[in-house]
């Protein structure tokens, strides 16, 4: 990936100290570093997830519940290699 000189670079790290400590335990010192374009993609993806959940008319208690639901209605390619893969809709090959 090529990052342009004028592009902001952002690091995603948990704000909560306990979550941050757990993230360090799991991921070590590997931080998610992204540019403006990736941040915009995350925002668009979050909007798509929110729209699917809203259109369902269902009530969701947590963000995890939303991700499980969206994984269950989209083809499994969208949740492959994620914790939500087991909820994905399976399509015959």
C-alpha positions as CSV (number, residue, x, y, z in Angstrom):
1,X,0.0,0.0,0.0
2,X,1.4,3.4,-0.9
3,X,0.6,6.3,1.4
4,X,0.7,9.8,0.0
5,X,2.8,12.4,1.8
6,X,-0.2,14.6,2.6
7,X,-2.3,11.7,4.1
8,X,-2.8,11.4,7.8
9,X,-1.6,8.2,9.5
10,X,-3.7,6.9,12.4
11,X,-3.1,4.1,14.9
12,X,-6.0,2.3,16.4
13,X,-5.5,1.5,20.1
14,X,-8.1,0.8,22.8
15,X,-8.8,3.7,25.1
16,X,-9.7,1.6,28.1
17,X,-6.5,0.5,29.9
18,X,-7.8,-3.0,30.7
19,X,-8.8,-3.5,27.0
20,X,-5.4,-2.1,25.9
21,X,-3.6,-4.5,28.3
22,X,-5.6,-7.4,26.9
23,X,-4.9,-6.3,23.3
24,X,-1.2,-6.2,24.1
25,X,-1.4,-9.7,25.5
26,X,-3.1,-10.9,22.3
27,X,-1.5,-8.9,19.6
28,X,1.8,-7.8,21.2
29,X,3.1,-4.5,19.9
30,X,1.4,-4.9,16.6
31,X,-0.9,-1.9,16.2
32,X,-3.4,-1.3,13.4
33,X,-2.0,1.6,11.4
34,X,-4.2,3.1,8.7
35,X,-4.5,6.2,6.5
36,X,-7.5,8.4,5.8
37,X,-8.8,6.1,3.0
38,X,-8.9,3.1,5.4
39,X,-10.7,5.2,8.1
40,X,-13.3,6.2,5.5
41,X,-13.7,2.5,4.5
42,X,-14.2,1.5,8.2
43,X,-16.9,4.3,8.5
44,X,-18.7,3.1,5.4
45,X,-18.6,-0.5,6.6
46,X,-20.0,0.5,10.0
47,X,-22.8,2.3,8.2
48,X,-23.6,-0.7,6.1
49,X,-23.7,-2.9,9.3
50,X,-26.0,-0.3,11.0
51,X,-28.3,-0.2,8.0
52,X,-28.7,-4.0,7.8
53,X,-29.5,-4.1,11.6
54,X,-32.0,-1.2,11.3
55,X,-33.7,-2.7,8.3
56,X,-34.1,-6.0,10.2
57,X,-36.4,-4.4,12.7
58,X,-34.6,-6.5,15.4
59,X,-33.2,-5.3,18.7
60,X,-29.5,-5.8,19.4
61,X,-28.0,-5.5,22.8
62,X,-24.3,-5.3,21.8
63,X,-22.1,-4.5,18.8
64,X,-21.2,-8.3,18.9
65,X,-24.9,-9.1,18.4
66,X,-25.0,-6.9,15.4
67,X,-21.9,-8.5,13.9
68,X,-23.3,-12.0,14.5
69,X,-26.6,-11.0,12.8
70,X,-24.9,-9.4,9.7
71,X,-22.6,-12.4,9.4
72,X,-25.7,-14.6,9.3
73,X,-27.3,-12.8,6.4
74,X,-24.2,-12.2,4.2
75,X,-22.3,-14.8,2.2
76,X,-19.6,-16.4,4.2
77,X,-16.8,-14.7,2.3
78,X,-17.5,-11.5,4.3
79,X,-16.8,-13.1,7.7
80,X,-14.2,-15.6,6.6
81,X,-11.3,-15.9,9.1
82,X,-13.1,-13.8,11.7
83,X,-14.8,-14.8,15.0
84,X,-18.1,-14.4,13.2
85,X,-17.5,-17.0,10.5
86,X,-19.5,-19.6,12.4
87,X,-22.6,-17.5,12.0
88,X,-22.2,-16.9,8.3
89,X,-24.6,-18.1,5.7
90,X,-23.1,-21.0,3.8
91,X,-23.6,-21.2,0.1
92,X,-23.0,-24.4,-2.0
93,X,-19.9,-24.3,-4.1
